[in-house]
Amino acid sequence: MHMARRQLVIGSSLLLGLAPFPGFAADERFSIPPTSVTASSDDGNIPAHTVDGDLTTRWSAEGDGQWLQLDLGTPKKVAFVKIAFLNGASRTFTFDIQTSTDGTTFSTVRSKATSSLTGSLQTFDFPDVGSARYVRLVGYGNTSNAWNSYLEVEVHGSAAEAPSGNIVNVSTAAQLTTALASATAGTTIVLADGTYTNSGAFVLKGKNATASSPITLKAANRGKAIISGGASLQVRNSSHVVISGLKFTNTGNSAIVLDGSNNIRVTRNTFALIEDGTQIKWLLLKGSGSHHNRIDHNDFGGKSNLDPVIALDGNYSTQMTQYDVIEYNYFHDVGPRLANGLETIRLGLSAVSLLDAYATVQYNLFENCDGDPEFISIKSGHNTIRYNTIITSQGQLTARHGNNNSIYGNFILGDGSKSGVGGIRLYGTDHKVYNNYLAKLTDDALLLDGGDFDGGPTSSNHAASDLSKHWRVYRAEVVNNTVVDSTAGLLIGRKYTYAPVDSKVANNLIRNTTGTLYNEFKTSNTLFQGNIGYGSALSNKSRTSSEIRNVNPSLTAVNGLQKLSSTSQAINAATGAYTYVAEDMDGQLRAANDVGADEYSTDPIDHAPLSSADVGPNAP
Protein backbone atom coordinates (compact mmCIF):
# COMPACT_ATOMS: atom_id res chain seq x y z
CA MET A 1 0.00 0.00 0.00
CA HIS A 2 1.66 3.22 -1.13
CA MET A 3 1.02 5.64 1.76
CA ALA A 4 3.17 8.50 2.90
CA ARG A 5 4.72 7.72 6.26
CA ARG A 6 6.36 9.97 8.81
CA GLN A 7 9.55 9.07 10.60
CA LEU A 8 8.64 7.24 13.81
CA VAL A 9 10.26 7.80 17.17
CA ILE A 10 11.40 4.29 18.04
CA GLY A 11 14.11 2.58 20.02
CA SER A 12 17.27 1.05 18.64
CA SER A 13 16.10 -2.52 19.12
CA LEU A 14 12.96 -1.87 17.07
CA LEU A 15 15.00 -0.19 14.36
CA LEU A 16 16.81 -3.49 13.87
CA GLY A 17 13.53 -5.25 13.36
CA LEU A 18 12.20 -2.65 10.91
CA ALA A 19 15.24 -2.20 8.71
CA PRO A 20 14.45 -2.35 4.98
CA PHE A 21 14.27 -5.92 3.84
CA PRO A 22 17.42 -6.67 1.88
CA GLY A 23 17.31 -7.29 -1.83
CA PHE A 24 14.09 -5.44 -2.71
CA ALA A 25 14.64 -2.02 -4.31
CA ALA A 26 12.03 0.69 -4.18
CA ASP A 27 9.90 1.18 -7.31
CA GLU A 28 9.43 4.54 -9.01
CA ARG A 29 7.24 6.02 -11.72
CA PHE A 30 8.80 5.95 -15.19
CA SER A 31 8.80 9.11 -17.25
CA ILE A 32 7.20 8.27 -20.60
CA PRO A 33 7.09 10.92 -23.37
CA PRO A 34 3.82 11.34 -25.33
CA THR A 35 5.49 10.16 -28.54
CA SER A 36 6.20 6.79 -26.89
CA VAL A 37 2.53 5.93 -26.43
CA THR A 38 0.67 4.23 -29.28
CA ALA A 39 -2.64 2.44 -29.68
CA SER A 40 -4.55 0.11 -31.97
CA SER A 41 -6.97 2.97 -32.78
CA ASP A 42 -8.63 6.00 -31.25
CA ASP A 43 -11.70 8.22 -31.74
CA GLY A 44 -9.73 11.47 -31.75
CA ASN A 45 -8.85 11.16 -28.08
CA ILE A 46 -5.24 10.21 -28.72
CA PRO A 47 -2.88 7.85 -26.83
CA ALA A 48 -0.56 10.70 -25.80
CA HIS A 49 -3.28 12.05 -23.52
CA THR A 50 -2.68 9.18 -21.08
CA VAL A 51 0.75 10.54 -20.03
CA ASP A 52 0.06 14.28 -20.06
CA GLY A 53 -0.74 14.52 -16.35
CA ASP A 54 -4.22 15.87 -17.09
CA LEU A 55 -7.26 13.97 -15.80
CA THR A 56 -9.54 15.91 -18.16
CA THR A 57 -8.02 14.32 -21.30
CA ARG A 58 -8.14 10.70 -22.39
CA TRP A 59 -7.49 7.96 -24.92
CA SER A 60 -10.59 6.15 -26.15
CA ALA A 61 -11.24 3.24 -28.52
CA GLU A 62 -14.33 1.07 -28.86
CA GLY A 63 -14.43 -2.73 -28.84
CA ASP A 64 -12.81 -5.81 -27.35
CA GLY A 65 -9.10 -6.13 -27.99
CA GLN A 66 -8.33 -2.45 -28.50
CA TRP A 67 -4.95 -1.75 -26.95
CA LEU A 68 -2.80 1.06 -25.58
CA GLN A 69 0.97 0.56 -25.61
CA LEU A 70 3.70 2.39 -23.68
CA ASP A 71 7.35 2.22 -24.75
CA LEU A 72 9.73 2.59 -21.80
CA GLY A 73 12.65 3.28 -24.14
CA THR A 74 14.96 0.65 -22.67
CA PRO A 75 14.32 -2.59 -20.79
CA LYS A 76 13.13 -1.99 -17.24
CA LYS A 77 11.94 -4.03 -14.29
CA VAL A 78 8.17 -3.46 -14.31
CA ALA A 79 6.39 -3.80 -10.95
CA PHE A 80 2.86 -2.38 -11.37
CA VAL A 81 0.75 0.10 -13.30
CA LYS A 82 -1.68 2.81 -12.26
CA ILE A 83 -4.69 3.76 -14.36
CA ALA A 84 -7.43 6.37 -14.10
CA PHE A 85 -10.60 5.68 -16.12
CA LEU A 86 -13.20 7.93 -17.71
CA ASN A 87 -16.24 7.99 -15.39
CA GLY A 88 -14.42 5.43 -13.28
CA ALA A 89 -16.56 6.20 -10.22
CA SER A 90 -19.71 4.94 -11.93
CA ARG A 91 -18.53 1.99 -14.05
CA THR A 92 -15.81 -0.66 -14.04
CA PHE A 93 -13.40 -1.54 -16.85
CA THR A 94 -11.91 -4.92 -17.76
CA PHE A 95 -8.52 -5.35 -19.43
CA ASP A 96 -5.33 -7.40 -19.69
CA ILE A 97 -1.86 -6.16 -18.81
CA GLN A 98 0.90 -7.44 -21.09
CA THR A 99 4.65 -6.88 -21.34
CA SER A 100 7.19 -7.43 -24.08
CA THR A 101 10.90 -7.04 -24.67
CA ASP A 102 10.63 -6.52 -28.44
CA GLY A 103 7.16 -5.07 -29.09
CA THR A 104 6.15 -8.17 -31.03
CA THR A 105 5.80 -11.04 -28.58
CA PHE A 106 3.77 -10.18 -25.49
CA SER A 107 3.17 -12.06 -22.23
CA THR A 108 0.04 -11.49 -20.17
CA VAL A 109 1.04 -10.64 -16.61
CA ARG A 110 -2.51 -9.91 -15.41
CA SER A 111 -5.58 -11.29 -17.15
CA LYS A 112 -9.06 -9.72 -17.06
CA ALA A 113 -8.19 -7.17 -14.41
CA THR A 114 -11.22 -5.19 -13.25
CA SER A 115 -11.20 -1.64 -11.97
CA SER A 116 -12.85 -0.40 -8.77
CA LEU A 117 -15.39 2.42 -8.61
CA THR A 118 -13.23 5.51 -8.27
CA GLY A 119 -12.25 8.45 -10.43
CA SER A 120 -8.70 8.43 -9.12
CA LEU A 121 -5.64 6.50 -10.22
CA GLN A 122 -5.90 2.83 -9.27
CA THR A 123 -2.99 0.45 -8.78
CA PHE A 124 -2.87 -2.90 -10.59
CA ASP A 125 -0.12 -5.19 -9.38
CA PHE A 126 1.42 -8.37 -10.78
CA PRO A 127 4.59 -10.40 -10.24
CA ASP A 128 7.55 -8.19 -11.10
CA VAL A 129 8.73 -8.55 -14.69
CA GLY A 130 12.51 -8.51 -14.58
CA SER A 131 13.03 -6.98 -18.01
CA ALA A 132 10.43 -5.40 -20.29
CA ARG A 133 10.47 -2.45 -22.67
CA TYR A 134 6.80 -2.37 -23.67
CA VAL A 135 3.67 -2.40 -21.55
CA ARG A 136 0.34 -2.96 -23.31
CA LEU A 137 -3.20 -2.64 -21.94
CA VAL A 138 -5.73 -4.72 -23.89
CA GLY A 139 -9.26 -3.48 -23.21
CA TYR A 140 -12.60 -5.30 -23.02
CA GLY A 141 -14.89 -2.33 -22.51
CA ASN A 142 -16.73 -1.41 -19.34
CA THR A 143 -19.94 -2.23 -17.52
CA SER A 144 -21.85 0.48 -19.43
CA ASN A 145 -20.61 -0.02 -22.99
CA ALA A 146 -17.79 -1.34 -25.19
CA TRP A 147 -15.56 1.72 -24.89
CA ASN A 148 -12.04 1.61 -23.45
CA SER A 149 -11.32 5.09 -22.09
CA TYR A 150 -8.23 5.79 -20.00
CA LEU A 151 -7.45 9.22 -18.53
CA GLU A 152 -3.93 8.56 -17.23
CA VAL A 153 -1.58 5.57 -17.18
CA GLU A 154 1.55 5.24 -15.06
CA VAL A 155 4.12 2.44 -15.17
CA HIS A 156 6.23 1.86 -12.05
CA GLY A 157 9.38 -0.17 -11.55
CA SER A 158 13.15 0.17 -11.47
CA ALA A 159 16.27 -0.66 -13.45
CA ALA A 160 16.06 -3.95 -15.28
CA GLU A 161 17.22 -6.99 -13.42
CA ALA A 162 20.48 -8.38 -14.67
CA PRO A 163 19.88 -11.06 -17.26
CA SER A 164 20.22 -14.48 -15.75
CA GLY A 165 20.92 -17.70 -17.55
CA ASN A 166 19.80 -19.66 -14.52
CA ILE A 167 16.04 -19.66 -15.04
CA VAL A 168 14.58 -23.11 -14.56
CA ASN A 169 11.09 -23.76 -15.88
CA VAL A 170 9.26 -26.68 -14.31
CA SER A 171 5.85 -28.21 -14.97
CA THR A 172 5.88 -31.45 -12.92
CA ALA A 173 6.51 -32.41 -9.32
CA ALA A 174 9.57 -34.42 -10.33
CA GLN A 175 11.06 -31.43 -12.14
CA LEU A 176 10.39 -29.22 -9.13
CA THR A 177 12.15 -31.65 -6.81
CA THR A 178 15.18 -31.73 -9.11
CA ALA A 179 15.25 -27.95 -9.50
CA LEU A 180 15.20 -27.38 -5.75
CA ALA A 181 18.04 -29.82 -5.21
CA SER A 182 20.14 -28.12 -7.90
CA ALA A 183 19.37 -24.46 -7.08
CA THR A 184 22.20 -22.04 -6.43
CA ALA A 185 22.35 -18.31 -5.78
CA GLY A 186 20.57 -16.51 -8.61
CA THR A 187 18.42 -19.47 -9.65
CA THR A 188 14.81 -18.65 -10.49
CA ILE A 189 12.50 -21.65 -10.55
CA VAL A 190 9.32 -20.84 -12.47
CA LEU A 191 6.33 -23.12 -11.93
CA ALA A 192 4.02 -23.47 -14.90
CA ASP A 193 0.26 -23.43 -14.34
CA GLY A 194 -0.83 -26.74 -12.89
CA THR A 195 -0.98 -28.92 -9.81
CA TYR A 196 2.13 -30.15 -7.99
CA THR A 197 1.38 -33.17 -5.82
CA ASN A 198 3.82 -35.18 -3.76
CA SER A 199 3.74 -37.79 -1.01
CA GLY A 200 5.85 -35.49 1.18
CA ALA A 201 7.48 -32.10 1.27
CA PHE A 202 9.28 -30.37 -1.56
CA VAL A 203 12.55 -29.48 0.19
CA LEU A 204 15.10 -26.71 -0.29
CA LYS A 205 17.97 -27.55 2.05
CA GLY A 206 21.35 -26.01 2.80
CA LYS A 207 21.05 -23.33 0.12
CA ASN A 208 22.62 -20.00 1.04
CA ALA A 209 22.11 -17.31 -1.57
CA THR A 210 22.58 -13.53 -1.19
CA ALA A 211 20.39 -10.44 -0.99
CA SER A 212 21.37 -9.37 -4.50
CA SER A 213 21.19 -12.88 -5.92
CA PRO A 214 18.46 -14.84 -4.12
CA ILE A 215 16.99 -18.19 -4.98
CA THR A 216 13.46 -17.54 -6.23
CA LEU A 217 10.60 -19.99 -6.43
CA LYS A 218 7.64 -18.41 -8.19
CA ALA A 219 4.52 -19.17 -10.15
CA ALA A 220 4.54 -18.25 -13.81
CA ASN A 221 1.03 -16.88 -13.20
CA ARG A 222 0.08 -15.92 -9.68
CA GLY A 223 -2.22 -18.42 -7.99
CA LYS A 224 -2.12 -20.93 -10.83
CA ALA A 225 0.74 -23.13 -9.61
CA ILE A 226 -0.94 -25.22 -6.93
CA ILE A 227 0.75 -27.27 -4.21
CA SER A 228 -1.78 -29.99 -3.37
CA GLY A 229 -2.37 -33.43 -1.89
CA GLY A 230 0.29 -34.61 0.55
CA ALA A 231 2.80 -32.05 -0.68
CA SER A 232 4.18 -29.06 1.21
CA LEU A 233 7.24 -26.83 1.03
CA GLN A 234 10.13 -26.89 3.51
CA VAL A 235 13.10 -24.52 3.56
CA ARG A 236 15.83 -25.85 5.87
CA ASN A 237 19.06 -24.16 6.92
CA SER A 238 18.93 -21.79 3.98
CA SER A 239 19.01 -18.05 3.40
CA HIS A 240 17.87 -15.40 0.91
CA VAL A 241 15.02 -17.30 -0.72
CA VAL A 242 11.85 -15.82 -2.25
CA ILE A 243 8.62 -17.85 -2.48
CA SER A 244 6.08 -16.02 -4.62
CA GLY A 245 2.68 -16.47 -6.21
CA LEU A 246 1.92 -20.09 -5.24
CA LYS A 247 -1.39 -21.47 -4.06
CA PHE A 248 -1.46 -24.07 -1.29
CA THR A 249 -4.41 -26.48 -1.14
CA ASN A 250 -2.49 -29.37 0.40
CA THR A 251 -3.78 -31.66 3.14
CA GLY A 252 -2.34 -32.96 6.40
CA ASN A 253 0.89 -30.93 6.43
CA SER A 254 1.94 -27.34 6.97
CA ALA A 255 1.96 -25.44 3.71
CA ILE A 256 5.38 -23.89 4.38
CA VAL A 257 7.93 -24.62 7.11
CA LEU A 258 10.94 -22.32 7.43
CA ASP A 259 13.37 -24.29 9.59
CA GLY A 260 16.61 -22.72 10.81
CA SER A 261 16.54 -20.29 7.89
CA ASN A 262 16.94 -16.55 7.51
CA ASN A 263 16.08 -13.78 5.08
CA ILE A 264 13.31 -15.82 3.50
CA ARG A 265 10.50 -13.87 1.84
CA VAL A 266 7.04 -15.47 1.50
CA THR A 267 5.06 -13.13 -0.71
CA ARG A 268 1.83 -12.99 -2.71
CA ASN A 269 0.82 -16.59 -2.06
CA THR A 270 -2.63 -17.98 -1.33
CA PHE A 271 -3.08 -20.35 1.61
CA ALA A 272 -6.33 -22.31 1.30
CA LEU A 273 -5.41 -25.71 2.69
CA ILE A 274 -7.95 -28.53 2.47
CA GLU A 275 -8.24 -29.62 6.08
CA ASP A 276 -8.87 -33.19 7.17
CA GLY A 277 -8.91 -32.77 10.95
CA THR A 278 -5.13 -32.86 11.31
CA GLN A 279 -3.68 -30.40 13.83
CA ILE A 280 -1.28 -28.30 11.75
CA LYS A 281 0.21 -24.85 11.52
CA TRP A 282 -0.27 -23.48 8.02
CA LEU A 283 2.99 -21.48 8.09
CA LEU A 284 5.67 -22.28 10.67
CA LEU A 285 8.95 -20.52 11.47
CA LYS A 286 11.15 -22.60 13.73
CA GLY A 287 14.66 -23.83 14.45
CA SER A 288 17.93 -22.34 15.61
CA GLY A 289 19.24 -19.60 13.38
CA SER A 290 15.84 -18.40 12.21
CA HIS A 291 15.72 -14.62 11.73
CA HIS A 292 14.84 -11.71 9.43
CA ASN A 293 12.13 -13.49 7.49
CA ARG A 294 9.34 -11.55 5.80
CA ILE A 295 5.76 -12.73 5.25
CA ASP A 296 3.91 -10.21 3.12
CA HIS A 297 0.95 -9.78 0.77
CA ASN A 298 -0.47 -13.27 1.26
CA ASP A 299 -4.05 -14.52 1.63
CA PHE A 300 -4.80 -16.87 4.54
CA GLY A 301 -8.40 -18.03 4.76
CA GLY A 302 -10.64 -20.86 5.84
CA LYS A 303 -8.74 -22.52 8.70
CA SER A 304 -10.86 -24.52 11.18
CA ASN A 305 -8.55 -27.21 12.57
CA LEU A 306 -6.35 -26.82 15.65
CA ASP A 307 -3.06 -24.91 15.62
CA PRO A 308 -2.28 -21.37 14.48
CA VAL A 309 -2.42 -20.04 10.96
CA ILE A 310 1.08 -18.61 11.45
CA ALA A 311 3.37 -19.70 14.30
CA LEU A 312 6.76 -18.23 15.17
CA ASP A 313 8.26 -20.87 17.44
CA GLY A 314 12.06 -20.81 17.53
CA ASN A 315 13.80 -23.98 18.68
CA TYR A 316 11.32 -24.62 21.54
CA SER A 317 13.93 -24.12 24.27
CA THR A 318 16.81 -21.65 23.94
CA GLN A 319 16.14 -19.54 20.83
CA MET A 320 13.24 -17.59 19.35
CA THR A 321 13.09 -16.76 15.70
CA GLN A 322 13.91 -13.04 15.62
CA TYR A 323 13.33 -9.85 13.60
CA ASP A 324 10.62 -11.38 11.42
CA VAL A 325 8.06 -9.13 9.72
CA ILE A 326 4.43 -10.04 8.97
CA GLU A 327 2.77 -7.34 6.88
CA TYR A 328 0.08 -6.56 4.29
CA ASN A 329 -1.56 -9.97 4.62
CA TYR A 330 -5.28 -10.75 4.51
CA PHE A 331 -6.39 -13.13 7.29
CA HIS A 332 -10.02 -14.16 7.17
CA ASP A 333 -12.59 -16.78 8.12
CA VAL A 334 -10.71 -18.58 10.87
CA GLY A 335 -12.94 -20.67 13.15
CA PRO A 336 -15.37 -21.62 14.51
CA ARG A 337 -14.31 -20.67 18.01
CA LEU A 338 -12.34 -23.29 19.92
CA ALA A 339 -11.40 -23.11 23.58
CA ASN A 340 -7.71 -22.88 22.74
CA GLY A 341 -5.19 -23.44 19.97
CA LEU A 342 -6.53 -21.79 16.81
CA GLU A 343 -4.77 -18.45 16.91
CA THR A 344 -4.43 -16.49 13.69
CA ILE A 345 -0.89 -15.46 14.64
CA ARG A 346 1.10 -16.84 17.57
CA LEU A 347 4.40 -15.14 18.34
CA GLY A 348 6.23 -17.71 20.44
CA LEU A 349 5.02 -20.20 23.01
CA SER A 350 5.30 -20.74 26.73
CA ALA A 351 8.68 -22.50 26.70
CA VAL A 352 10.43 -19.55 25.00
CA SER A 353 8.19 -16.76 26.25
CA LEU A 354 10.92 -14.97 28.21
CA LEU A 355 13.06 -14.71 25.07
CA ASP A 356 12.86 -11.69 22.77
CA ALA A 357 11.53 -12.12 19.24
CA TYR A 358 11.60 -8.49 17.99
CA ALA A 359 8.85 -9.41 15.51
CA THR A 360 6.80 -6.77 13.74
CA VAL A 361 3.17 -7.41 12.77
CA GLN A 362 1.89 -4.45 10.78
CA TYR A 363 -0.59 -3.35 8.09
CA ASN A 364 -2.50 -6.64 8.10
CA LEU A 365 -6.27 -7.07 7.79
CA PHE A 366 -8.00 -9.61 10.03
CA GLU A 367 -11.64 -10.34 9.30
CA ASN A 368 -13.81 -12.91 11.08
CA CYS A 369 -10.79 -14.47 12.78
CA ASP A 370 -12.80 -16.31 15.45
CA GLY A 371 -10.79 -19.46 16.14
CA ASP A 372 -9.17 -18.64 19.48
CA PRO A 373 -9.79 -16.28 22.43
CA GLU A 374 -6.47 -14.74 21.33
CA PHE A 375 -6.63 -13.97 17.60
CA ILE A 376 -3.09 -12.64 18.00
CA SER A 377 -1.26 -14.35 20.84
CA ILE A 378 2.04 -12.80 21.92
CA LYS A 379 4.23 -15.28 23.78
CA SER A 380 7.65 -13.65 23.56
CA GLY A 381 9.24 -10.26 24.15
CA HIS A 382 9.96 -6.95 22.41
CA ASN A 383 7.39 -7.39 19.62
CA THR A 384 5.56 -4.58 17.84
CA ILE A 385 1.93 -4.95 16.76
CA ARG A 386 0.87 -1.84 14.88
CA TYR A 387 -1.37 -0.36 12.18
CA ASN A 388 -3.42 -3.53 11.75
CA THR A 389 -7.16 -3.57 11.13
CA ILE A 390 -9.21 -6.22 12.94
CA ILE A 391 -12.87 -6.56 11.94
CA THR A 392 -15.58 -8.61 13.69
CA SER A 393 -13.06 -11.09 15.09
CA GLN A 394 -14.00 -12.98 18.24
CA GLY A 395 -11.26 -12.81 20.83
CA GLN A 396 -8.61 -10.31 21.80
CA LEU A 397 -5.14 -9.18 20.80
CA THR A 398 -3.37 -10.67 23.80
CA ALA A 399 0.06 -10.20 25.37
CA ARG A 400 -0.23 -13.67 26.91
CA HIS A 401 3.41 -14.30 27.85
CA GLY A 402 6.59 -12.27 27.53
CA ASN A 403 7.53 -8.68 28.23
CA ASN A 404 8.19 -5.29 26.65
CA ASN A 405 5.66 -5.54 23.82
CA SER A 406 4.29 -2.47 22.03
CA ILE A 407 0.73 -2.43 20.67
CA TYR A 408 -0.24 0.78 18.91
CA GLY A 409 -2.15 2.35 16.05
CA ASN A 410 -4.47 -0.61 15.51
CA PHE A 411 -8.12 -0.34 14.48
CA ILE A 412 -10.21 -3.02 16.23
CA LEU A 413 -13.76 -2.86 14.94
CA GLY A 414 -16.90 -4.81 15.75
CA ASP A 415 -20.43 -4.47 14.47
CA GLY A 416 -22.06 -4.13 17.89
CA SER A 417 -23.90 -7.43 17.62
CA LYS A 418 -21.47 -10.30 17.03
CA SER A 419 -20.63 -11.73 20.44
CA GLY A 420 -17.15 -12.13 21.89
CA VAL A 421 -15.51 -9.41 19.79
CA GLY A 422 -12.92 -7.86 22.09
CA GLY A 423 -9.89 -5.61 22.10
CA ILE A 424 -6.55 -5.89 23.92
CA ARG A 425 -5.61 -8.01 26.97
CA LEU A 426 -2.36 -7.88 28.94
CA TYR A 427 -0.22 -10.07 31.19
CA GLY A 428 3.50 -9.65 31.97
CA THR A 429 5.74 -6.63 32.34
CA ASP A 430 6.51 -3.31 30.65
CA HIS A 431 3.97 -3.37 27.83
CA LYS A 432 2.94 -0.17 26.06
CA VAL A 433 -0.54 0.11 24.54
CA TYR A 434 -1.38 3.39 22.83
CA ASN A 435 -3.16 5.09 19.93
CA ASN A 436 -5.50 2.15 19.40
CA TYR A 437 -9.06 2.81 18.19
CA LEU A 438 -11.68 0.30 19.40
CA ALA A 439 -15.32 0.51 18.35
CA LYS A 440 -18.55 -1.46 18.72
CA LEU A 441 -16.94 -4.28 20.67
CA THR A 442 -19.03 -6.79 22.62
CA ASP A 443 -16.26 -8.00 24.94
CA ASP A 444 -13.61 -6.27 27.07
CA ALA A 445 -11.94 -3.47 25.13
CA LEU A 446 -8.81 -2.77 27.23
CA LEU A 447 -7.99 -5.29 29.94
CA LEU A 448 -5.04 -5.20 32.34
CA ASP A 449 -5.92 -8.55 33.78
CA GLY A 450 -5.09 -10.11 37.10
CA GLY A 451 -2.54 -12.90 37.28
CA ASP A 452 -2.47 -16.38 38.72
CA PHE A 453 1.34 -16.19 39.09
CA ASP A 454 3.66 -13.45 40.29
CA GLY A 455 7.00 -13.59 38.51
CA GLY A 456 8.22 -10.46 40.27
CA PRO A 457 9.02 -7.05 38.79
CA THR A 458 11.91 -8.44 36.73
CA SER A 459 10.29 -11.77 35.78
CA SER A 460 13.08 -13.61 37.57
CA ASN A 461 11.06 -15.51 40.15
CA HIS A 462 9.83 -18.61 38.38
CA ALA A 463 10.24 -22.29 37.62
CA ALA A 464 9.80 -23.90 34.22
CA SER A 465 6.33 -25.04 35.19
CA ASP A 466 5.28 -21.40 35.74
CA LEU A 467 5.86 -20.33 32.13
CA SER A 468 2.37 -21.33 31.03
CA LYS A 469 0.60 -19.33 33.75
CA HIS A 470 -0.98 -15.90 33.59
CA TRP A 471 1.80 -13.65 34.84
CA ARG A 472 1.06 -10.62 36.96
CA VAL A 473 1.10 -7.29 35.15
CA TYR A 474 3.92 -4.91 36.08
CA ARG A 475 4.42 -1.39 34.73
CA ALA A 476 1.98 -1.55 31.83
CA GLU A 477 1.23 1.81 30.20
CA VAL A 478 -2.17 2.10 28.53
CA VAL A 479 -2.20 5.57 27.02
CA ASN A 480 -4.13 7.62 24.46
CA ASN A 481 -6.55 4.94 23.32
CA THR A 482 -10.14 5.51 22.18
CA VAL A 483 -13.05 3.17 22.97
CA VAL A 484 -16.49 4.00 21.55
CA ASP A 485 -19.91 2.37 21.35
CA SER A 486 -18.76 -0.81 23.09
CA THR A 487 -20.20 -2.90 25.93
CA ALA A 488 -17.11 -2.44 28.12
CA GLY A 489 -14.23 -0.01 28.41
CA LEU A 490 -11.04 -0.31 30.43
CA LEU A 491 -10.83 -3.01 33.09
CA ILE A 492 -8.32 -3.71 35.85
CA GLY A 493 -7.82 -7.25 37.21
CA ARG A 494 -10.93 -9.02 35.99
CA LYS A 495 -9.67 -12.56 36.74
CA TYR A 496 -7.24 -14.49 38.93
CA THR A 497 -5.50 -13.34 42.10
CA TYR A 498 -2.75 -10.76 41.61
CA ALA A 499 -3.66 -7.17 40.72
CA PRO A 500 -1.47 -5.14 38.33
CA VAL A 501 1.47 -3.28 39.88
CA ASP A 502 2.91 0.17 39.05
CA SER A 503 0.88 0.52 35.86
CA LYS A 504 -0.41 3.69 34.22
CA VAL A 505 -3.75 4.47 32.59
CA ALA A 506 -3.52 7.89 31.02
CA ASN A 507 -5.26 10.08 28.44
CA ASN A 508 -7.69 7.44 27.27
CA LEU A 509 -11.10 8.39 25.89
CA ILE A 510 -14.05 6.06 26.47
CA ARG A 511 -17.56 6.84 25.26
CA ASN A 512 -20.03 4.00 25.78
CA THR A 513 -23.69 3.91 26.72
CA THR A 514 -23.53 0.71 28.80
CA GLY A 515 -21.34 -0.77 31.52
CA THR A 516 -18.73 0.84 33.75
CA LEU A 517 -16.29 2.82 31.63
CA TYR A 518 -13.29 2.40 33.97
CA ASN A 519 -13.95 -0.80 35.88
CA GLU A 520 -11.50 -1.83 38.62
CA PHE A 521 -12.23 -5.39 39.73
CA LYS A 522 -9.14 -5.39 41.98
CA THR A 523 -7.59 -2.65 44.03
CA SER A 524 -4.19 -1.71 42.67
CA ASN A 525 -1.69 1.14 42.70
CA THR A 526 -2.39 1.91 39.04
CA LEU A 527 -1.84 5.59 38.23
CA PHE A 528 -4.83 7.21 36.54
CA GLN A 529 -4.39 10.61 34.89
CA GLY A 530 -6.01 12.68 32.15
CA ASN A 531 -8.66 10.14 31.11
CA ILE A 532 -12.11 11.04 29.80
CA GLY A 533 -15.27 8.97 30.16
CA TYR A 534 -18.77 9.74 28.96
CA GLY A 535 -22.13 8.12 28.38
CA SER A 536 -22.33 5.56 31.18
CA ALA A 537 -21.14 4.89 34.75
CA LEU A 538 -17.74 6.48 34.98
CA SER A 539 -15.95 4.27 37.51
CA ASN A 540 -16.59 1.87 40.35
CA LYS A 541 -13.81 3.47 42.43
CA SER A 542 -13.46 6.97 43.79
CA ARG A 543 -11.46 8.81 41.14
CA THR A 544 -10.83 12.56 40.92
CA SER A 545 -11.52 14.65 37.85
CA SER A 546 -7.76 14.85 37.23
CA GLU A 547 -7.78 11.06 36.93
CA ILE A 548 -11.02 10.60 34.96
CA ARG A 549 -13.15 13.50 33.71
CA ASN A 550 -16.82 12.99 32.98
CA VAL A 551 -17.23 15.33 30.00
CA ASN A 552 -18.76 15.01 26.54
CA PRO A 553 -15.83 14.53 24.14
CA SER A 554 -17.94 15.94 21.26
CA LEU A 555 -17.00 13.31 18.71
CA THR A 556 -18.02 13.49 15.07
CA ALA A 557 -18.17 10.82 12.36
CA VAL A 558 -15.33 11.03 9.83
CA ASN A 559 -14.99 8.23 7.27
CA GLY A 560 -16.79 5.84 9.60
CA LEU A 561 -14.67 6.69 12.67
CA GLN A 562 -15.61 8.75 15.74
CA LYS A 563 -13.06 11.58 15.86
CA LEU A 564 -12.58 14.81 17.77
CA SER A 565 -14.61 17.80 16.63
CA SER A 566 -13.16 21.31 16.84
CA THR A 567 -15.07 21.94 20.09
CA SER A 568 -13.98 18.77 21.89
CA GLN A 569 -12.81 19.14 25.48
CA ALA A 570 -10.27 16.42 24.73
CA ILE A 571 -8.17 18.86 22.67
CA ASN A 572 -4.87 19.79 24.37
CA ALA A 573 -6.08 18.05 27.54
CA ALA A 574 -3.59 15.18 27.79
CA THR A 575 -1.34 15.09 30.85
CA GLY A 576 1.85 13.34 31.84
CA ALA A 577 5.06 12.70 29.92
CA TYR A 578 4.67 9.90 27.38
CA THR A 579 7.18 10.93 24.75
CA TYR A 580 6.71 7.80 22.67
CA VAL A 581 3.19 9.00 21.79
CA ALA A 582 4.58 11.32 19.11
CA GLU A 583 1.83 10.67 16.55
CA ASP A 584 -1.86 9.78 16.69
CA MET A 585 -3.75 6.87 15.16
CA ASP A 586 -3.83 8.68 11.79
CA GLY A 587 -0.06 9.16 11.74
CA GLN A 588 -0.53 12.87 12.36
CA LEU A 589 2.06 14.52 14.58
CA ARG A 590 0.91 15.47 18.07
CA ALA A 591 1.63 18.94 19.39
CA ALA A 592 -0.05 19.76 22.72
CA ASN A 593 -1.45 16.27 23.04
CA ASP A 594 -5.17 15.55 22.90
CA VAL A 595 -6.88 12.83 24.92
CA GLY A 596 -7.61 9.61 23.04
CA ALA A 597 -6.15 8.00 19.95
CA ASP A 598 -7.09 10.89 17.66
CA GLU A 599 -5.28 14.23 17.61
CA TYR A 600 -7.44 17.00 16.19
CA SER A 601 -5.54 17.97 13.03
CA THR A 602 -5.92 19.01 9.42
CA ASP A 603 -2.67 17.30 8.38
CA PRO A 604 -2.82 14.48 5.80
CA ILE A 605 -3.84 11.09 7.14
CA ASP A 606 -1.15 8.42 6.84
CA HIS A 607 -2.89 5.52 8.61
CA ALA A 608 -6.53 4.48 8.25
CA PRO A 609 -8.52 1.25 8.49
CA LEU A 610 -7.47 -1.18 5.78
CA SER A 611 -9.71 -2.89 3.25
CA SER A 612 -9.13 -6.09 1.31
CA ALA A 613 -7.86 -3.98 -1.60
CA ASP A 614 -4.91 -2.83 0.53
CA VAL A 615 -3.61 -6.29 1.43
CA GLY A 616 -3.12 -9.75 -0.02
CA PRO A 617 -1.58 -11.08 -3.25
CA ASN A 618 -3.01 -8.46 -5.60
CA ALA A 619 -2.54 -5.35 -3.48
CA PRO A 620 0.01 -2.71 -4.46
Disulfide bonds with the S-S distance in Angstrom:
none
